[in-house]
Amino acid sequence: MHFYLLRKQWYAAWLAKSKQLLAGGCSTPSAPSPLITGRACWRSSSSRAPIRSFSSPCHKQAMSPAPVQHPHLVFWERTPPFAAYATAKLAACSLDVRSEVKGTKDTLHLAFSSGDKLMGLPLILRYIVRAGTCGLSGGLYASDALSATQVDFWLDYVCSSVVPGSGLEAVLLAINDYLTFRSFLVGHATTAADVALWGQLQGNPLWKKLKMSGKYPHLSRWFDYFAELPECKTAAEELVAMDSKKQKEAAAAAAQAAAAANAAPGTFVKKATADAGGSFDVGLPNAEMGKVVTRFPPEPSGFLHIGHAKAALLNQHFAEMYKGRLLVRFDDTNPSKEKDEFVDNIIKDIKDLGLTFEKITYTSDYFPQLLDMGERLIKAGVLYADDTPVEQMREERLNRVESKCRGRSVAENLAAWEEMKKGTDAGVNYALRFKFDMKSVNGCLRDPVAFRCNPTHHWRTGLKFKVYPTYDFACPFVDAYEGVTHALRTSEYKDREDQYYWVLKEMQKVWPGLPHVHMWDYSRLNFVNTVLSKRKLTWFVETGRVDGWADPRMPTVQGIFRRGLRIEALKEFILQQGASRNVTFQEWDKIWSINKRLIDPVCPRHTAVENRARVPVRLTNGPPETEVVVIPRHKKYEPAGKKALLRSSQIWLDQNDAKELQDGEEFTLMDWGNAVVKSITKDPSGVVTSMDVALHLEGDVKKTKWKLTWLAQSDELVDLCLLDFDYLVTKRKIEEEDDFMALVNPHTRFETAAQGDTNMRTLQKGDVLQLERKGYFIVDEPLTKPGKPMVLFNIPDGRTKNMTAPKQSDT
């Protein structure tokens, strides 16, 4: 497409609008100038005049005559001004940059000390080029009037058209065609027009997906060049770093708030906002620097999942923020569900998460003290023994009906207590309950259970005890007994906060010196298409839907690490969530995108071809003998090492790639060069069965549509089993009333047989790699014996909503 055609398209759009207005009985709009089609405007504070739209940058009389140095570039934090910031670097224009938490896409403006504002990206870019010491002299506005006018056109066209919406793809196709034989939008050097287009694409999340589609080869080539331009690359990195710096500054502010005495629980030290997510700008109540003690209390009834990881890392974060201590305490008060296997694996998970804690304790360490506390509270009239059947007790609590056992004497309760401790036939029928408030609107205060009789073998204490405290009883006591100052838990338990304080207050009455504990709640971590209920995860394991707690389909710490998630990515994701109380459902794409950013720059590149219908290709002018060329495993990361590339006259192509080629078409064999299709043989169903091609190594790889991976036919190729996975449940957000069984995904495991390059023989378990044009993978089973393939798990990269594309279903 030529400049003239783009101009013609723009004018056609204006003409269509004119006809539409005439049909509605309105007058024809004035034809806008082709120089400014975006909404660029200037506001003067001196006259307090309303915002005025410009039709031409030549209206200099409206501008303030005196130059203003170091204006503020203000933007909404969700839409970083990549183009403006990069242009400022190229033009050597000094700007102060400031983001706003609350704003819109129209927030972007340049604010001057005089009170004047320049609003709209085209106008801002024009100012920066003129104000910078290297803007005009550096050629950012071209060197002649015609080229400068073309730059003006592109600034407005790009800023108004390269935006999210249904028409984006058509616009990008037009620009792609325009760049077919061009390296720059205007002339033969970088101008502000190029930077504007790069910035619009850099800030558009849809562009990353479209770029991978292969529909925009010339635009992609152009974009890659500008993405690596030092000023553009640095601008993108610094704008991302600004967001990270804001989070760190918020955390530091929270630490300073430790000196604030008698603050209410969850008090925000600074300005509170509705978008509290991603910030630690909070003050723990009555926190003193050096004296804060937090605890992470997992129950050993399963493996840790990603929600537990958030709890662990938040507790560690606050302990470190206040230079305090973190305790890890196993809440092992239910012998029916707990196993030493779970304890061992939770300890492993804690170490993998990099948790730094003072010590590991167990609630069972304090069973004697807890039983002592139970007896004291019976004598104080706070606890009573109740042998009401479980279902009846539940119904009475729901209807706020007092139990017939509530009025028992202290002597009767102590007698029943002794039977419970012995685990007698009579004792197992009793539960010890708090005597709180059966009329309370808060159901957690309607005489909750404090102890249950359970003669089951305990994984740690054996049969020594027959009665066990509930979490509601044990947690306040052990927290206070161990010196925990701040107990963090998810906001779903907010209703239990009053209960916690009530229980602790009654205990302090009978146990002098028991300190106070402050509760602080945060939002539970939820993910789409995911269950984090330990009961439901246990069901998946026990029914064989998954291969144990460490299955890569499970949201457990071991499951996601086995799938290829880096611990650094998990920590970054958790800390991005901050200490927010906002309940949200997170997309898995976000955490996998962080992971990709960490692994892509360093993981080695390898090649694989799928076995199914792979296509034998004969190179008519290929090497007579197999030759070996040594190339980098990663072209931009030297420490990844080298690999041997086999070249021969007989190679393999994937069926899907071969189908895209036409007779006579020139394409690129990656890491070799161009080739031209001479003949294609297909079976009656259209499947390609063989091809003849001729090498054309002098061809320009930049001009080919297809860049294909391939393998030389050789006995040294490595057999691979590529495994991909889908979500365990089919519904994005599971509600309490949903029939969970009806939402279970019947097909979640997909297997593809393939062969990889010979260099893959040396890969070990846990190694991460990229199979070029297929994605990222982690080695789950390396080559150990002949006839058994190497097993690779696909690592999601965050580009698609679904983690898999169904292939050959296994389970």
Beta strands, then each sheet from edge to edge (+ up, - down):
strand 1: 41-43
strand 2: 52-53
strand 3: 72-76
strand 4: 96-100
strand 5: 109-111
strand 6: 117-119
strand 7: 293-296
strand 8: 325-330
strand 9: 359-362
strand 10: 383-386
strand 11: 431-434
strand 12: 449-453
strand 13: 467-469
strand 14: 486-490
strand 15: 518-522
strand 16: 526-527
strand 17: 585-586
strand 18: 605-606
strand 19: 608-610
strand 20: 615-619
strand 21: 627-632
strand 22: 642-647
strand 23: 650-653
strand 24: 666-669
strand 25: 673-682
strand 26: 688-695
strand 27: 707-708
strand 28: 711-712
strand 29: 718-725
strand 30: 749-756
strand 31: 768-771
strand 32: 775-781
strand 33: 790-795
sheet 1: 2+ 1- 6+ 5- 3+ 4+
sheet 2: 7+ 8+ 9+
sheet 3: 10+ 11- 12+ 13-
sheet 4: 14+ 15+
sheet 5: 16+ 17+
sheet 6: 18+ 31+ 32- 33+ 29+ 30- 19+
sheet 7: 27+ 24+ 25- 26+ 20+ 23- 28+
sheet 8: 21+ 22-
end
